């Protein structure tokens, strides 16, 4: 059946800022992000006791992905700080990445100031704003990324510089091979889910079609916890719908009991399972058993199968498909995916209150 997703003129009419074009260009953005990071001079031989990434929203998810990707590799902890205030343990022995796409994120700038006061080693990623000015003033190495994108579309710039900078600092080795494989997989995935691929052959369009009128609930495991979180946020911001996420095996100890709710509530939910052909027998058994006895109560159960062989390639393959699906869902609802009016309203109101408090 032909839908609005198969009509280029209708897509263009709804997707006014052409977010789909940015998604198609994601592999190119990833390459550009790596090249920009390679040009940054980073202190050699760093030996931090921990790595902390400071950021909010689309600027923070890169840190979550980094944490999951390196959980079996890096012998020091990686944490993400989404707040005005750094954890108490962050000190001169910490490496702090400060991510702010706009460079003006209130919470991130506050945490940056705290990191400076604690003599942390600082590296930053931004397109400009106050953060860039501070980096120049304080001689903090930073990756200058292009402006003009929505922060959530800018995830290549929020993640791909991180491994490059960590390798420059001596914390990782041989990252290029895995990063390049991830980009190659994104290029292959794009050929199957791009806007010009009809719905009958396009998994992302099919996924979006099945999500109309439902609350997407994304379930991951292991390294896919951050990916599930990303998909949940994309459905929120792009599709303008409620969405949730959770992670195996923890969800078997609480989340699943929620499906004992009345049938009319369960039928409002569509379950999306992230699956990996190399998932452990324990996880496979949990997913299949939980689907049989619990998830079957939802409106439907959908699957996102990873592509690629490397850990990072598999993570980004699912993330990328979810990005497209969230935009396609917006288009099916007749909604422009780009504006986030509620977020802008809250930021404006908070800025007004802040100014009023200064004038008192």
FENDAFEN-V131043 format. One line per field, one symbol per residue. psi: psi as a letter, one per 20 degrees, with the letter a starting at -180 (. if undefined). Layout:
BEGIN
psi=???
END
This chain:
BEGIN
psi=ppahijohhgghhgmhjlhhhhghjghhhgghgggghiippqpqkqmqiqpppprqchihhhhgggghhjhjgpjqqpqpomrhpqqhipaijqoopopoghjjoggghghggghghjkqppqqpricahggghgggjlppqooqqriqphhhjhhhighhghghhghijhrqlhgghghggghhgggghhijrhipqhijohhhggghiipjropoppaqcijghgggggghhhgggilqqqrqrpqihhijgghhhjjrqhhghiipppoppqpijqqhgggggggghggifhiirgroqpopqqrgqggggghggggghgghhghggghikppigqmggghggggghhghghhhhi.
END
